[in-house]
Amino acid sequence: MKQERMTALQKVFEQLIKDGKVENQADLANQTGFAAVPMSQMLRGIKPLPYRLLETLHNDFNINVNFLVSGGKGEIYLDEGPDILARVDALEKEIDILKKQLEDKNKIITLMESLQHVQKEIS
């Protein structure tokens, strides 16, 4: 039995599934605006990739179009560079805020426990 080579689009599809961005082939077709049969044909390399698909994968999923048109050479995703650093900074700030909120809640719990102890002593 002849083993077929995986197309670049199949590699992208598998990565999108792994990253939780699509659930299955029908979901990929739906999210990119294509019917199931043409998507299946494109995934198998039977049908060429239309510009509209390349544009959608690039804009909606940050897919490196060069990866697709070169037959799978290079990185699947575009390098996000400074965007990733900005997101990391934002997440670190959010973590700091959540830590402060947790500290405040723990202080409230401690005060409530002290109040309950005092109330028991009074009773």
N, C-alpha and C positions, 0 to 999 in steps of 0.2 A: 504494500500500500504506500502510495506516494505521500510524503509529509509536506504539507504546504508551509511556505514561509509566512510568518506573521507580518501583516501590513503595518505601516506606520500608524494608520488610523486605528487598527486593532490595539496597538500598544497604547495609544492615547486613551482609547475606550477603557482598557483594563486599568490604567492609572486613574481615570476619573471614577471608576467603580471603587478602587482601593481607597481613594480619597473621600469617598462618600458624596461625590458631586452628581453622580447619576446612579440609578439603581440597576438598570438593565438596558438592553439594546432599544427597547421600545421607549424608555425614558430618554435616552440620548436622542432618538429620532424626534420625539416630541419637543424636547428642549431646544433643538436646533431647527425645528420647523420642517422636518422631512417626514415622509411616510416611511413605514417600516420596511417595505420591500426595497426601495432605493437605498435606504441606510444599510440594509444587509448587503446589498451589492457593492456599496462603497467600502464597507468593512472588509469584504473578501477581495477587494481589488478588481472587481469586475467592471465597475463603473468609476470613471474619474471623479475626483473631488471637485465640486463646483465652488466658485469663488464665494458664494453665499455661505457655504458650510465653513470654509476657511475663516471668513470674516466673523462668523458667529462663535466659532471655537476660540478665536483670538480675543474677541471682545467680552464674551461671557465667561470663559474659563481660563483666560490668560495662557492659552496654548501657543507655543512657538510655531508659527506657520512654517518656518524653515525646516523644522523637524518633519512636518508632513510632506512638504514638497521635495525634500532630499531623500525620502525613503527611510526616514528614521535616524538620521544623523544628528548628533547634538543632544540638547536637553529638551524634554517635552514641554516644560513650563518656561516662560520667559523669566529672566532674572528680575526679581522685583526690587532689588537693591534698597534704596532709601525708603521705599514704601514699607518694607518689612521692618526696618529700624523704627519708623514712626509708629507702626502698630505695636512693636515691642515696648516702646516708651509709654504709649497709651495704656497698654495692659499693666505695666509696672505701676503706673499711677493709680489705676483702678484697684489693683491688689492692695496698695497702701491705704486707699480709702476703705476697702473692705476690712482690712486689719484694724483700723481705727474704730470702725463700727462694731466689730467683734469685741474689742477692748471695752467700749462703752456699754455694750450689752452685758459683758461679764461683771462690770462694776455695778450695774443695776441689779443683777442677780445676787451679788454679794450683799448689797444694801437691803434687798428684800429678805434674804435669809436672816440678816441681823435683826431686822424689824420683827420677823416672825419669832425669833428667839426672845426678844424683849417682850413681845405680847404674851408668850407662854409664861414668862417669869411673873408678869403682872397678874395673870389669871390665877 
